[in-house]
Amino acid sequence: MLRKIVSSRRIALVSILLVAASGSAAAQSLPFTGLTGSWAGAGAISLSDGSKERLRCKATYQVSNGERRLLQSLRCASDSYRFDLNSDVVSQDGTIAGSWSETSRGISGSIAGRESGGLISAVIDAPGFSASLSLSTRGNKQSFSISSEGDIRNVTINMSRN
């Protein structure tokens, strides 16, 4: 049971990271302009025990509400797990807020922060953990990192539009 909780927390953290990665398009007045479509990427997860795993992801973004609302469908996998994420993120006057759910494990959480000029700083929360997020989107490229004091210490992911 403890292993399932730790695994669920890892998946939730990575999921919300990827939701946040979709948060902004640089140098554009509307935060989600240009994100519609398919994206893919890779990165790494560093765990508290010192281990590190490679991560591969594919995402589909739909933008609405005057380019201020983003719906995301995301699938990620590492050597030890897979997850499917659905998310809904909204930006208003530089404030980012959203919710997500990981359907196969029945977990969910929230994100809150600020965006400006393609950069996002946010706090992500879910039952059992909290983490800080830094994100940059430039044209067809996204990169971010997240830091936590929990089981997942650091996550870095780079995504590109397909």
Residue frames as a rotation matrix with the C-alpha (Angstrom) as fourth column:
MET 1
0.570 0.822 0.000 0.00
0.822 -0.570 0.000 0.00
0.000 0.000 -1.000 0.00
LEU 2
0.424 -0.498 -0.756 2.85
0.149 -0.785 0.601 2.41
-0.893 -0.368 -0.259 0.88
ARG 3
-0.640 -0.691 0.337 4.50
0.410 0.065 0.910 1.69
-0.650 0.720 0.242 -2.49
LYS 4
-0.120 0.705 0.699 1.20
0.976 -0.047 0.215 2.49
0.184 0.708 -0.682 -4.28
ILE 5
0.783 0.385 -0.489 0.92
0.516 -0.840 0.165 5.81
-0.347 -0.382 -0.857 -2.37
VAL 6
-0.035 -0.883 -0.468 4.54
0.070 -0.469 0.880 6.76
-0.997 -0.002 0.079 -3.18
SER 7
-0.694 -0.185 0.696 4.00
0.656 0.237 0.717 5.79
-0.298 0.954 -0.043 -6.84
SER 8
0.319 0.892 0.321 0.74
0.941 -0.339 0.007 7.80
0.115 0.300 -0.947 -6.94
ARG 9
0.645 -0.148 -0.750 2.52
0.244 -0.890 0.386 10.83
-0.724 -0.432 -0.537 -5.50
ARG 10
-0.502 -0.865 0.014 5.28
0.220 -0.112 0.969 10.54
-0.837 0.489 0.246 -8.09
ILE 11
-0.490 0.391 0.779 2.75
0.870 0.161 0.466 10.30
0.057 0.906 -0.419 -10.89
ALA 12
0.617 0.761 -0.200 0.71
0.777 -0.630 0.005 13.19
-0.123 -0.159 -0.980 -9.50
LEU 13
0.293 -0.587 -0.754 3.78
0.129 -0.757 0.640 15.40
-0.947 -0.285 -0.146 -9.21
VAL 14
-0.761 -0.579 0.292 5.00
0.330 0.041 0.943 14.62
-0.558 0.814 0.160 -12.71
SER 15
-0.155 0.799 0.581 1.47
0.985 0.079 0.154 15.05
0.077 0.596 -0.799 -14.06
ILE 16
0.743 0.483 -0.463 0.99
0.551 -0.834 0.016 18.47
-0.378 -0.267 -0.886 -12.57
LEU 17
-0.177 -0.883 -0.434 4.44
0.125 -0.457 0.880 19.45
-0.976 0.102 0.192 -13.77
LEU 18
-0.786 -0.137 0.603 3.46
0.580 0.176 0.796 18.66
-0.215 0.975 -0.059 -17.28
VAL 19
0.367 0.921 0.127 0.20
0.930 -0.367 -0.023 20.52
0.025 0.127 -0.992 -16.89
ALA 20
0.572 -0.201 -0.795 2.18
0.228 -0.892 0.390 23.53
-0.788 -0.405 -0.464 -15.76
ALA 21
-0.511 -0.842 0.175 4.57
0.382 -0.040 0.923 23.14
-0.770 0.538 0.342 -18.66
SER 22
-0.303 0.483 0.822 1.70
0.937 -0.007 0.349 24.03
0.174 0.876 -0.450 -20.94
GLY 23
0.119 0.539 -0.834 1.10
0.863 -0.471 -0.181 27.29
-0.491 -0.698 -0.521 -19.09
SER 24
0.478 0.042 -0.877 2.43
-0.020 -0.998 -0.059 30.10
-0.878 0.046 -0.476 -21.29
ALA 25
0.481 -0.377 0.792 3.60
0.875 0.151 -0.459 31.19
0.054 0.914 0.403 -24.73
ALA 26
-0.211 -0.705 -0.677 6.48
0.733 -0.572 0.368 33.68
-0.647 -0.419 0.637 -24.63
ALA 27
-0.875 -0.300 -0.379 6.22
0.084 -0.866 0.492 37.21
-0.476 0.399 0.784 -25.94
GLN 28
-0.614 0.761 0.206 2.51
0.344 0.023 0.939 36.90
0.710 0.648 -0.276 -26.68
SER 29
-0.650 0.375 0.662 -0.26
-0.646 -0.731 -0.220 38.86
0.401 -0.570 0.717 -25.01
LEU 30
0.531 0.838 0.128 -2.48
-0.811 0.459 0.363 35.80
0.245 -0.296 0.923 -24.57
PRO 31
0.056 -0.677 0.734 -0.95
-0.874 0.322 0.363 33.05
-0.482 -0.662 -0.574 -22.46
PHE 32
-0.004 -0.024 1.000 -1.90
0.029 0.999 0.024 29.93
-1.000 0.029 -0.003 -24.46
THR 33
0.727 0.217 -0.651 -1.65
-0.581 -0.310 -0.753 31.30
-0.365 0.926 -0.099 -28.02
GLY 34
0.164 -0.685 -0.710 0.13
-0.900 0.190 -0.391 28.83
0.403 0.704 -0.585 -30.26
LEU 35
-0.570 -0.429 0.701 -0.11
-0.736 0.645 -0.205 25.79
-0.364 -0.632 -0.684 -27.97
THR 36
0.502 0.851 0.155 -2.94
-0.667 0.496 -0.556 23.98
-0.550 0.176 0.817 -29.77
GLY 37
0.473 -0.260 -0.842 -1.86
-0.683 0.495 -0.537 20.63
0.556 0.829 0.057 -31.17
SER 38
0.933 -0.173 -0.316 0.48
0.274 0.910 0.311 17.77
0.234 -0.376 0.897 -30.36
TRP 39
0.384 -0.845 0.373 3.69
-0.857 -0.476 -0.195 18.03
0.342 -0.245 -0.907 -28.33
ALA 40
0.859 -0.179 -0.480 6.25
0.281 0.948 0.149 15.46
0.428 -0.262 0.865 -27.19
GLY 41
0.380 -0.764 0.522 9.25
-0.732 -0.593 -0.335 15.46
0.565 -0.255 -0.785 -24.91
ALA 42
0.423 -0.367 -0.829 11.66
0.510 0.852 -0.118 13.75
0.749 -0.373 0.547 -22.59
GLY 43
0.306 -0.358 0.883 13.28
-0.688 -0.724 -0.055 14.43
0.658 -0.590 -0.467 -19.27
ALA 44
-0.441 -0.519 -0.732 14.37
0.218 0.729 -0.648 12.96
0.871 -0.446 -0.209 -15.98
ILE 45
0.727 0.597 0.340 13.01
-0.289 -0.183 0.940 12.40
0.623 -0.781 0.039 -12.49
SER 46
-0.493 -0.865 -0.095 15.45
-0.165 0.200 -0.966 12.47
0.854 -0.461 -0.241 -9.55
LEU 47
0.552 0.750 -0.365 14.20
0.134 0.352 0.926 10.65
0.823 -0.560 0.093 -6.46
SER 48
0.685 -0.214 0.697 15.07
-0.696 -0.475 0.538 11.11
0.216 -0.853 -0.474 -2.77
ASP 49
0.802 -0.399 0.446 16.98
0.076 0.807 0.586 7.79
-0.593 -0.436 0.677 -2.75
GLY 50
-0.107 -0.901 -0.420 19.38
-0.391 -0.350 0.851 9.20
-0.914 0.256 -0.315 -5.36
SER 51
-0.386 0.009 0.922 17.97
0.675 0.684 0.276 7.23
-0.629 0.729 -0.270 -8.28
LYS 52
-0.413 0.209 -0.886 17.06
-0.559 -0.826 0.066 8.85
-0.719 0.523 0.458 -11.57
GLU 53
-0.165 0.428 0.889 14.62
0.618 0.747 -0.245 7.74
-0.769 0.508 -0.388 -14.29
ARG 54
-0.996 -0.077 -0.051 14.11
-0.002 -0.540 0.841 8.87
-0.092 0.838 0.538 -17.87
LEU 55
-0.181 0.981 -0.072 10.61
0.259 -0.023 -0.966 10.10
-0.949 -0.193 -0.250 -18.74
ARG 56
-0.967 -0.013 0.256 8.90
0.255 -0.149 0.955 10.21
0.026 0.989 0.148 -22.17
CYS 57
-0.340 0.876 -0.342 5.68
0.288 -0.250 -0.925 12.19
-0.895 -0.413 -0.167 -22.77
LYS 58
-0.798 0.269 0.539 3.12
0.488 -0.234 0.841 13.04
0.353 0.934 0.056 -25.45
ALA 59
-0.515 0.633 -0.578 0.50
0.353 -0.458 -0.816 15.76
-0.781 -0.624 0.012 -25.03
THR 60
-0.420 0.488 0.765 -2.45
0.765 -0.264 0.588 17.19
0.488 0.832 -0.262 -26.94
TYR 61
-0.757 0.113 -0.644 -3.51
0.357 -0.754 -0.552 20.78
-0.547 -0.648 0.530 -26.15
GLN 62
-0.089 0.768 0.634 -6.85
0.869 -0.251 0.427 22.47
0.487 0.588 -0.645 -26.92
VAL 63
-0.898 -0.248 -0.364 -7.10
0.391 -0.830 -0.397 26.23
-0.204 -0.499 0.842 -26.33
SER 64
-0.067 0.927 0.369 -10.36
0.820 -0.160 0.550 28.13
0.569 0.339 -0.749 -25.82
ASN 65
0.634 0.458 -0.623 -11.92
0.748 -0.569 0.343 31.14
-0.197 -0.683 -0.703 -24.08
GLY 66
0.961 -0.247 0.122 -9.97
-0.176 -0.891 -0.418 33.72
0.212 0.380 -0.900 -26.05
GLU 67
0.248 -0.921 -0.300 -6.68
0.027 0.316 -0.948 31.81
0.968 0.227 0.103 -25.65
ARG 68
-0.163 -0.284 0.945 -6.98
-0.862 -0.426 -0.276 31.91
0.481 -0.859 -0.175 -21.82
ARG 69
0.447 0.352 0.823 -8.10
-0.720 0.688 0.097 28.33
-0.531 -0.635 0.560 -21.14
LEU 70
-0.321 -0.634 -0.704 -6.07
-0.874 0.484 -0.036 25.23
0.364 0.604 -0.709 -21.90
LEU 71
0.735 0.471 0.488 -7.34
-0.583 0.806 0.101 21.65
-0.345 -0.359 0.867 -21.90
GLN 72
-0.208 -0.911 -0.357 -4.63
-0.964 0.252 -0.081 19.02
0.164 0.328 -0.930 -21.97
SER 73
0.954 0.283 0.103 -4.55
-0.294 0.949 0.111 15.29
-0.066 -0.136 0.988 -22.50
LEU 74
0.150 -0.989 0.015 -1.20
-0.960 -0.149 -0.236 13.84
0.236 0.021 -0.972 -21.51
ARG 75
0.993 0.024 -0.113 0.39
-0.003 0.983 0.185 10.39
0.116 -0.183 0.976 -21.52
CYS 76
0.245 -0.953 0.176 3.79
-0.920 -0.286 -0.268 9.76
0.306 -0.096 -0.947 -19.92
ALA 77
0.973 -0.005 -0.230 5.93
0.060 0.971 0.231 6.71
0.222 -0.239 0.945 -19.24
SER 78
0.125 -0.964 0.233 9.19
-0.992 -0.115 0.056 5.79
-0.027 -0.238 -0.971 -17.60
ASP 79
-0.590 -0.402 -0.700 10.73
-0.458 0.881 -0.119 2.36
0.664 0.251 -0.704 -17.15
SER 80
-0.973 0.095 -0.212 8.60
0.225 0.615 -0.755 1.73
0.059 -0.782 -0.620 -14.05
TYR 81
-0.310 0.933 -0.180 5.17
0.528 0.011 -0.849 3.34
-0.791 -0.359 -0.496 -14.68
ARG 82
-0.731 0.269 0.627 2.66
0.510 -0.396 0.764 4.97
0.453 0.878 0.152 -17.05
PHE 83
-0.439 0.699 -0.565 -0.01
0.529 -0.307 -0.791 7.56
-0.726 -0.646 -0.235 -16.45
ASP 84
-0.401 0.456 0.795 -2.80
0.754 -0.328 0.569 9.40
0.520 0.827 -0.212 -18.27
LEU 85
-0.625 0.067 -0.778 -3.62
0.542 -0.680 -0.494 12.94
-0.562 -0.730 0.389 -17.26
ASN 86
0.048 0.640 0.767 -6.47
0.818 -0.466 0.337 15.29
0.573 0.611 -0.546 -18.11
SER 87
-0.506 -0.300 -0.809 -6.13
0.758 -0.602 -0.251 18.93
-0.411 -0.740 0.532 -17.07
ASP 88
0.456 0.646 0.612 -7.86
0.759 -0.641 0.111 22.30
0.464 0.414 -0.783 -17.25
VAL 89
-0.334 -0.680 -0.653 -5.67
0.861 -0.502 0.083 25.40
-0.384 -0.534 0.753 -16.75
VAL 90
0.645 0.594 0.480 -6.83
0.711 -0.697 -0.092 29.05
0.280 0.401 -0.872 -16.90
SER 91
-0.567 -0.792 -0.227 -4.86
0.823 -0.556 -0.117 32.30
-0.033 -0.254 0.967 -16.99
GLN 92
0.587 0.710 0.388 -6.28
0.688 -0.690 0.222 35.68
0.426 0.137 -0.894 -16.01
ASP 93
0.858 -0.246 0.450 -4.27
-0.308 -0.949 0.068 38.90
0.410 -0.197 -0.890 -15.63
GLY 94
-0.042 -0.999 0.000 -1.02
-0.700 0.029 -0.714 36.98
0.713 -0.030 -0.701 -15.15
THR 95
-0.239 0.030 0.971 -2.45
-0.865 0.448 -0.227 34.52
-0.442 -0.893 -0.082 -12.61
ILE 96
-0.453 0.031 -0.891 -2.35
-0.536 0.789 0.300 30.82
0.712 0.614 -0.341 -13.46
ALA 97
-0.377 0.371 0.849 -4.79
-0.770 0.384 -0.510 28.40
-0.515 -0.846 0.141 -11.81
GLY 98
-0.127 0.362 -0.924 -5.96
-0.811 0.498 0.307 24.94
0.571 0.788 0.230 -12.69
SER 99
0.246 0.247 0.937 -6.93
-0.730 0.683 0.012 21.42
-0.638 -0.687 0.348 -11.82
TRP 100
-0.333 -0.386 -0.860 -5.96
-0.836 0.543 0.080 18.00
0.436 0.745 -0.504 -13.06
SER 101
0.507 0.398 0.765 -6.85
-0.694 0.715 0.088 14.35
-0.512 -0.575 0.638 -12.62
GLU 102
-0.658 -0.657 -0.368 -4.91
-0.751 0.608 0.258 11.18
0.055 0.446 -0.893 -13.27
THR 103
0.162 0.961 -0.224 -7.66
-0.937 0.221 0.270 8.81
0.309 0.166 0.936 -14.36
SER 104
0.147 -0.088 -0.985 -6.09
-0.146 0.983 -0.109 5.38
0.978 0.160 0.131 -13.87
ARG 105
-0.632 -0.465 -0.620 -5.16
0.522 0.336 -0.784 6.05
0.573 -0.819 0.030 -10.22
GLY 106
0.385 0.920 -0.067 -8.00
0.707 -0.248 0.662 8.36
0.593 -0.302 -0.747 -9.21
ILE 107
-0.113 -0.486 -0.867 -5.78
0.880 -0.454 0.139 11.20
-0.461 -0.747 0.479 -7.96
SER 108
0.469 0.296 0.832 -6.07
0.683 -0.719 -0.128 14.96
0.561 0.628 -0.539 -8.48
GLY 109
-0.155 -0.562 -0.813 -4.55
0.885 -0.445 0.139 18.29
-0.439 -0.697 0.566 -7.47
SER 110
0.888 0.459 0.025 -4.19
0.438 -0.829 -0.348 22.00
-0.139 0.320 -0.937 -8.21
ILE 111
-0.264 -0.943 0.203 -1.67
0.962 -0.273 -0.018 24.60
0.072 0.190 0.979 -9.39
ALA 112
0.869 0.480 -0.122 -1.47
0.488 -0.871 0.056 28.31
-0.080 -0.109 -0.991 -8.60
GLY 113
-0.122 -0.963 -0.239 1.07
0.797 -0.238 0.555 30.91
-0.591 -0.123 0.797 -9.65
ARG 114
0.482 0.163 -0.861 2.02
-0.204 -0.935 -0.291 33.79
-0.852 0.316 -0.417 -11.95
GLU 115
0.156 -0.447 0.881 3.01
0.918 0.396 0.039 34.04
-0.366 0.802 0.471 -15.61
SER 116
0.694 -0.006 -0.720 4.73
-0.158 -0.977 -0.144 36.84
-0.702 0.214 -0.679 -17.45
GLY 117
0.369 -0.564 -0.739 6.46
-0.915 -0.359 -0.183 36.92
-0.162 0.744 -0.648 -20.82
GLY 118
0.422 -0.152 -0.894 6.65
-0.458 0.815 -0.355 33.14
0.783 0.559 0.274 -21.22
LEU 119
-0.720 -0.670 -0.179 7.88
-0.139 0.393 -0.909 32.49
0.679 -0.630 -0.377 -17.69
ILE 120
0.488 0.873 0.011 5.83
-0.263 0.135 0.955 30.81
0.832 -0.469 0.295 -14.96
SER 121
-0.835 -0.541 0.105 6.56
-0.270 0.236 -0.933 30.51
0.480 -0.807 -0.343 -11.26
ALA 122
0.195 0.981 0.012 4.03
-0.635 0.116 0.764 28.39
0.748 -0.157 0.645 -9.39
VAL 123
-0.674 -0.207 0.709 3.30
-0.687 0.529 -0.499 26.15
-0.272 -0.823 -0.499 -6.45
ILE 124
-0.198 0.602 -0.773 1.75
-0.504 0.614 0.608 22.78
0.841 0.510 0.182 -7.11
ASP 125
-0.563 0.116 0.819 -0.26
-0.788 0.224 -0.573 20.94
-0.250 -0.968 -0.034 -4.47
ALA 126
0.033 0.604 -0.796 -1.81
-0.421 0.731 0.538 17.51
0.906 0.318 0.278 -4.17
PRO 127
0.899 0.323 0.294 -2.62
-0.395 0.313 0.864 15.33
0.187 -0.893 0.409 -1.17
GLY 128
0.829 -0.558 -0.018 0.66
0.464 0.670 0.580 14.63
-0.312 -0.489 0.814 0.60
PHE 129
-0.196 -0.979 0.062 3.04
0.906 -0.156 0.394 17.05
-0.376 0.133 0.917 -1.14
SER 130
0.895 0.277 -0.349 3.80
0.124 -0.908 -0.401 20.55
-0.428 0.316 -0.847 -2.36
ALA 131
-0.001 -0.922 0.387 6.48
0.891 0.175 0.420 21.66
-0.455 0.345 0.821 -4.83
SER 132
0.236 -0.014 -0.972 7.81
-0.215 -0.976 -0.038 24.76
-0.948 0.218 -0.234 -6.59
LEU 133
0.365 0.036 0.930 7.85
0.814 0.473 -0.337 25.07
-0.452 0.880 0.143 -10.37
SER 134
-0.104 -0.395 -0.913 9.83
-0.317 -0.857 0.407 27.14
-0.943 0.332 -0.036 -12.87
LEU 135
0.210 0.327 0.921 8.75
0.726 0.578 -0.371 27.09
-0.654 0.747 -0.116 -16.54
SER 136
-0.343 -0.300 -0.890 9.81
-0.389 -0.817 0.426 28.73
-0.855 0.492 0.164 -19.79
THR 137
0.333 0.447 0.830 8.05
0.666 0.512 -0.543 28.51
-0.668 0.734 -0.127 -23.17
ARG 138
-0.241 -0.468 -0.850 9.76
-0.415 -0.743 0.526 29.87
-0.878 0.479 -0.015 -26.30
GLY 139
-0.331 0.173 -0.928 8.02
-0.941 0.012 0.338 29.31
0.070 0.985 0.158 -29.62
ASN 140
0.473 0.504 -0.723 7.81
-0.557 0.807 0.198 25.55
0.683 0.309 0.662 -30.21
LYS 141
-0.320 -0.671 -0.669 9.91
0.251 0.620 -0.743 24.62
0.914 -0.405 -0.030 -27.16
GLN 142
0.685 0.472 0.555 9.01
-0.464 -0.304 0.832 24.23
0.562 -0.827 0.010 -23.48
SER 143
-0.256 -0.727 -0.638 11.35
0.286 0.573 -0.768 23.51
0.923 -0.379 0.061 -20.59
PHE 144
0.491 0.418 0.764 10.79
-0.586 -0.491 0.645 23.40
0.645 -0.765 0.004 -16.87
SER 145
-0.598 -0.592 -0.541 12.11
0.105 0.611 -0.785 22.19
0.795 -0.526 -0.303 -13.57
ILE 146
0.562 0.758 0.330 10.43
-0.356 -0.139 0.924 21.38
0.747 -0.637 0.192 -10.30
SER 147
-0.646 -0.761 -0.058 11.82
-0.198 0.241 -0.950 20.99
0.737 -0.603 -0.307 -6.82
SER 148
0.573 0.814 0.097 10.27
-0.396 0.171 0.902 19.20
0.718 -0.555 0.420 -3.86
GLU 149
-0.332 -0.625 0.706 11.34
-0.936 0.123 -0.331 17.96
0.120 -0.771 -0.626 -0.45
GLY 150
0.529 0.670 0.520 9.32
-0.715 0.682 -0.152 14.78
-0.457 -0.291 0.841 -0.99
ASP 151
0.406 -0.312 0.859 10.08
0.260 0.940 0.219 11.49
-0.876 0.134 0.463 -2.71
ILE 152
0.459 -0.254 0.852 10.60
0.862 -0.105 -0.495 13.32
0.215 0.962 0.171 -6.00
ARG 153
0.064 -0.551 -0.832 13.38
0.656 -0.605 0.451 15.88
-0.752 -0.575 0.323 -5.52
ASN 154
-0.343 -0.219 -0.913 13.73
-0.454 -0.813 0.365 17.26
-0.822 0.540 0.179 -9.03
VAL 155
0.243 0.414 0.877 12.07
0.688 0.564 -0.457 16.87
-0.684 0.715 -0.148 -12.41
THR 156
-0.385 -0.311 -0.869 13.27
-0.425 -0.776 0.466 18.37
-0.819 0.549 0.166 -15.68
ILE 157
0.078 0.474 0.877 11.35
0.692 0.608 -0.390 18.02
-0.718 0.637 -0.281 -18.94
ASN 158
-0.656 -0.222 -0.722 11.78
-0.373 -0.736 0.565 19.48
-0.656 0.640 0.400 -22.42
MET 159
0.066 0.754 0.654 8.89
0.564 0.513 -0.647 19.36
-0.823 0.411 -0.391 -24.89
SER 160
-0.859 -0.274 -0.432 8.60
-0.210 -0.581 0.786 20.34
-0.467 0.766 0.441 -28.55
ARG 161
0.212 0.942 -0.262 5.65
-0.658 -0.061 -0.751 20.76
-0.723 0.331 0.606 -30.87
ASN 162
-0.271 -0.208 0.940 5.21
0.407 0.860 0.308 17.82
-0.872 0.466 -0.148 -33.26
